[in-house]
């Protein structure tokens, strides 16, 4: 396959887009970790939840 040199990247990565990707990944990770904590908090504060001992 002399006509295709696919090892090198086609375009150089844009540094600003890479930084935005890292920042968005951090925000997504914070959301995934904070949602269960908030649910546990609200369930513990609620008087409606009958199985509070499970938490």
N, CA, C and O atoms as CSV, one atom per row, in Angstrom:
chain,resi,resn,atom,element,x,y,z
A,1,UNK,N,N,0.832,-1.179,0.000
A,1,UNK,CA,C,0.000,0.000,0.000
A,1,UNK,C,C,0.877,1.242,0.000
A,1,UNK,O,O,1.000,1.925,1.017
A,2,UNK,N,N,1.451,1.515,-1.085
A,2,UNK,CA,C,2.306,2.689,-1.199
A,2,UNK,C,C,1.511,3.977,-1.366
A,2,UNK,O,O,2.037,5.062,-1.119
A,3,UNK,N,N,0.254,3.875,-1.781
A,3,UNK,CA,C,-0.521,5.083,-2.047
A,3,UNK,C,C,-1.197,5.647,-0.799
A,3,UNK,O,O,-1.688,6.776,-0.824
A,4,UNK,N,N,-1.230,4.890,0.275
A,4,UNK,CA,C,-1.927,5.344,1.484
A,4,UNK,C,C,-0.957,5.366,2.656
A,4,UNK,O,O,-0.443,4.330,3.077
A,5,UNK,N,N,-0.721,6.546,3.167
A,5,UNK,CA,C,0.112,6.695,4.355
A,5,UNK,C,C,-0.803,7.146,5.488
A,5,UNK,O,O,-0.951,8.345,5.724
A,6,UNK,N,N,-1.409,6.209,6.179
A,6,UNK,CA,C,-2.440,6.519,7.172
A,6,UNK,C,C,-1.906,6.559,8.598
A,6,UNK,O,O,-2.684,6.709,9.541
A,7,UNK,N,N,-0.611,6.428,8.771
A,7,UNK,CA,C,-0.061,6.410,10.126
A,7,UNK,C,C,-0.065,7.809,10.729
A,7,UNK,O,O,-0.416,7.972,11.898
A,8,UNK,N,N,0.316,8.817,9.958
A,8,UNK,CA,C,0.341,10.185,10.459
A,8,UNK,C,C,-1.064,10.770,10.463
A,8,UNK,O,O,-1.929,10.366,9.686
A,9,UNK,N,N,-1.266,11.731,11.357
A,9,UNK,CA,C,-2.575,12.379,11.443
A,9,UNK,C,C,-2.809,13.255,10.221
A,9,UNK,O,O,-1.869,13.830,9.672
A,10,UNK,N,N,-4.042,13.354,9.804
A,10,UNK,CA,C,-4.378,14.174,8.641
A,10,UNK,C,C,-4.250,15.660,8.961
A,10,UNK,O,O,-3.698,16.424,8.170
A,11,UNK,N,N,-4.762,16.067,10.124
A,11,UNK,CA,C,-4.712,17.453,10.531
A,11,UNK,C,C,-4.054,17.533,11.898
A,11,UNK,O,O,-4.235,16.640,12.726
A,12,UNK,N,N,-3.300,18.581,12.140
A,12,UNK,CA,C,-2.741,18.738,13.496
A,12,UNK,C,C,-3.864,19.086,14.467
A,12,UNK,O,O,-4.789,19.810,14.099
A,13,UNK,N,N,-3.803,18.587,15.694
A,13,UNK,CA,C,-4.888,18.863,16.650
A,13,UNK,C,C,-4.888,20.335,17.055
A,13,UNK,O,O,-3.835,20.931,17.281
A,14,UNK,N,N,-6.054,20.894,17.141
A,14,UNK,CA,C,-6.213,22.270,17.582
A,14,UNK,C,C,-6.123,22.284,19.107
A,14,UNK,O,O,-6.919,21.632,19.783
A,15,UNK,N,N,-5.171,23.013,19.639
A,15,UNK,CA,C,-4.920,22.993,21.084
A,15,UNK,C,C,-6.103,23.548,21.877
A,15,UNK,O,O,-6.396,23.063,22.969
A,16,UNK,N,N,-6.775,24.547,21.341
A,16,UNK,CA,C,-7.914,25.116,22.050
A,16,UNK,C,C,-9.065,24.116,22.129
A,16,UNK,O,O,-9.730,24.017,23.161
A,17,UNK,N,N,-9.304,23.380,21.058
A,17,UNK,CA,C,-10.361,22.372,21.084
A,17,UNK,C,C,-10.032,21.236,22.041
A,17,UNK,O,O,-10.929,20.683,22.678
A,18,UNK,N,N,-8.769,20.888,22.147
A,18,UNK,CA,C,-8.361,19.840,23.086
A,18,UNK,C,C,-8.593,20.308,24.522
A,18,UNK,O,O,-9.042,19.530,25.363
A,19,UNK,N,N,-8.293,21.566,24.802
A,19,UNK,CA,C,-8.545,22.107,26.143
A,19,UNK,C,C,-10.038,22.136,26.455
A,19,UNK,O,O,-10.453,21.813,27.568
A,20,UNK,N,N,-10.845,22.528,25.463
A,20,UNK,CA,C,-12.294,22.525,25.668
A,20,UNK,C,C,-12.813,21.114,25.915
A,20,UNK,O,O,-13.741,20.921,26.700
A,21,UNK,N,N,-12.225,20.144,25.259
A,21,UNK,CA,C,-12.639,18.751,25.457
A,21,UNK,C,C,-12.329,18.296,26.886
A,21,UNK,O,O,-13.151,17.634,27.520
A,22,UNK,N,N,-11.139,18.652,27.390
A,22,UNK,CA,C,-10.787,18.291,28.762
A,22,UNK,C,C,-11.708,18.977,29.769
A,22,UNK,O,O,-12.138,18.360,30.744
A,23,UNK,N,N,-12.009,20.252,29.530
A,23,UNK,CA,C,-12.881,20.985,30.445
A,23,UNK,C,C,-14.283,20.378,30.454
A,23,UNK,O,O,-14.889,20.222,31.514
A,24,UNK,N,N,-14.791,20.040,29.281
A,24,UNK,CA,C,-16.127,19.441,29.235
A,24,UNK,C,C,-16.136,18.058,29.880
A,24,UNK,O,O,-17.126,17.677,30.504
A,25,UNK,N,N,-15.050,17.302,29.739
A,25,UNK,CA,C,-14.967,15.999,30.405
A,25,UNK,C,C,-14.984,16.149,31.924
A,25,UNK,O,O,-15.583,15.330,32.622
A,26,UNK,N,N,-14.335,17.181,32.433
A,26,UNK,CA,C,-14.333,17.421,33.879
A,26,UNK,C,C,-15.739,17.763,34.362
A,26,UNK,O,O,-16.176,17.265,35.400
A,27,UNK,N,N,-16.449,18.607,33.618
A,27,UNK,CA,C,-17.815,18.962,34.010
A,27,UNK,C,C,-18.751,17.761,33.947
A,27,UNK,O,O,-19.623,17.612,34.803
A,28,UNK,N,N,-18.581,16.917,32.958
A,28,UNK,CA,C,-19.412,15.711,32.859
A,28,UNK,C,C,-19.125,14.773,34.022
A,28,UNK,O,O,-20.049,14.185,34.583
A,29,UNK,N,N,-17.853,14.625,34.394
A,29,UNK,CA,C,-17.498,13.772,35.529
A,29,UNK,C,C,-18.079,14.333,36.827
A,29,UNK,O,O,-18.573,13.576,37.663
A,30,UNK,N,N,-18.023,15.653,36.998
A,30,UNK,CA,C,-18.624,16.261,38.190
A,30,UNK,C,C,-20.127,16.015,38.242
A,30,UNK,O,O,-20.681,15.769,39.313
A,31,UNK,N,N,-20.777,16.081,37.107
A,31,UNK,CA,C,-22.218,15.824,37.076
A,31,UNK,C,C,-22.522,14.376,37.438
A,31,UNK,O,O,-23.454,14.106,38.195
A,32,UNK,N,N,-21.740,13.443,36.900
A,32,UNK,CA,C,-21.996,12.030,37.187
A,32,UNK,C,C,-21.764,11.699,38.659
A,32,UNK,O,O,-22.434,10.822,39.204
A,33,UNK,N,N,-20.828,12.387,39.310
A,33,UNK,CA,C,-20.583,12.113,40.723
A,33,UNK,C,C,-21.511,12.904,41.637
A,33,UNK,O,O,-21.798,12.456,42.748
A,34,UNK,N,N,-21.983,14.056,41.207
A,34,UNK,CA,C,-22.805,14.872,42.096
A,34,UNK,C,C,-24.274,14.461,42.092
A,34,UNK,O,O,-24.952,14.640,43.104
A,35,UNK,N,N,-24.780,13.925,41.005
A,35,UNK,CA,C,-26.198,13.548,40.944
A,35,UNK,C,C,-26.546,12.473,41.976
A,35,UNK,O,O,-27.542,12.640,42.680
A,36,UNK,N,N,-25.788,11.382,42.109
A,36,UNK,CA,C,-26.140,10.408,43.158
A,36,UNK,C,C,-26.021,10.976,44.573
A,36,UNK,O,O,-26.812,10.629,45.450
A,37,UNK,N,N,-25.042,11.844,44.794
A,37,UNK,CA,C,-24.910,12.454,46.121
A,37,UNK,C,C,-26.106,13.344,46.444
A,37,UNK,O,O,-26.597,13.342,47.572
A,38,UNK,N,N,-26.569,14.096,45.463
A,38,UNK,CA,C,-27.741,14.936,45.690
A,38,UNK,C,C,-28.994,14.095,45.909
A,38,UNK,O,O,-29.831,14.445,46.741
A,39,UNK,N,N,-29.132,13.008,45.187
A,39,UNK,CA,C,-30.287,12.135,45.391
A,39,UNK,C,C,-30.280,11.522,46.789
A,39,UNK,O,O,-31.321,11.443,47.440
A,40,UNK,N,N,-29.125,11.096,47.242
A,40,UNK,CA,C,-29.025,10.548,48.598
A,40,UNK,C,C,-29.364,11.617,49.632
A,40,UNK,O,O,-30.052,11.337,50.614
A,41,UNK,N,N,-28.885,12.837,49.414
A,41,UNK,CA,C,-29.176,13.931,50.338
A,41,UNK,C,C,-30.674,14.202,50.426
A,41,UNK,O,O,-31.221,14.324,51.522
A,42,UNK,N,N,-31.335,14.294,49.282
A,42,UNK,CA,C,-32.762,14.598,49.292
A,42,UNK,C,C,-33.599,13.445,49.827
A,42,UNK,O,O,-34.640,13.678,50.440
A,43,UNK,N,N,-33.172,12.228,49.612
A,43,UNK,CA,C,-33.909,11.086,50.157
A,43,UNK,C,C,-33.776,11.057,51.672
A,43,UNK,O,O,-34.741,10.750,52.371
A,44,UNK,N,N,-32.601,11.372,52.184
A,44,UNK,CA,C,-32.419,11.383,53.636
A,44,UNK,C,C,-33.209,12.511,54.295
A,44,UNK,O,O,-33.682,12.356,55.421
A,45,UNK,N,N,-33.356,13.629,53.616
A,45,UNK,CA,C,-34.109,14.757,54.175
A,45,UNK,C,C,-35.616,14.586,54.013
A,45,UNK,O,O,-36.395,15.270,54.677
A,46,UNK,N,N,-36.022,13.690,53.147
A,46,UNK,CA,C,-37.443,13.513,52.877
A,46,UNK,C,C,-38.082,12.636,53.949
A,46,UNK,O,O,-37.470,11.688,54.441
A,47,UNK,N,N,-39.305,12.964,54.298
A,47,UNK,CA,C,-40.042,12.119,55.236
A,47,UNK,C,C,-40.922,11.119,54.493
A,47,UNK,O,O,-41.549,10.267,55.124
A,48,UNK,N,N,-40.979,11.205,53.184
A,48,UNK,CA,C,-41.817,10.332,52.376
A,48,UNK,C,C,-41.152,8.997,52.079
A,48,UNK,O,O,-41.851,8.003,51.881
A,49,UNK,N,N,-39.839,8.941,52.043
A,49,UNK,CA,C,-39.110,7.736,51.651
A,49,UNK,C,C,-39.178,6.706,52.776
A,49,UNK,O,O,-38.627,6.948,53.849
A,50,UNK,N,N,-39.841,5.554,52.563
A,50,UNK,CA,C,-40.056,4.602,53.663
A,50,UNK,C,C,-38.830,3.745,53.996
A,50,UNK,O,O,-38.757,3.200,55.098
A,51,UNK,N,N,-37.888,3.613,53.100
A,51,UNK,CA,C,-36.741,2.720,53.323
A,51,UNK,C,C,-35.465,3.527,53.541
A,51,UNK,O,O,-34.472,3.325,52.842
A,52,UNK,N,N,-35.492,4.420,54.488
A,52,UNK,CA,C,-34.341,5.270,54.758
A,52,UNK,C,C,-33.160,4.460,55.310
A,52,UNK,O,O,-32.009,4.863,55.139
A,53,UNK,N,N,-33.419,3.355,55.951
A,53,UNK,CA,C,-32.366,2.521,56.537
A,53,UNK,C,C,-31.505,1.853,55.474
A,53,UNK,O,O,-30.402,1.398,55.776
A,54,UNK,N,N,-31.986,1.785,54.232
A,54,UNK,CA,C,-31.208,1.166,53.152
A,54,UNK,C,C,-29.983,2.014,52.830
A,54,UNK,O,O,-28.925,1.483,52.491
A,55,UNK,N,N,-30.127,3.318,52.936
A,55,UNK,CA,C,-29.016,4.206,52.625
A,55,UNK,C,C,-28.058,4.251,53.775
A,55,UNK,O,O,-27.046,4.950,53.709
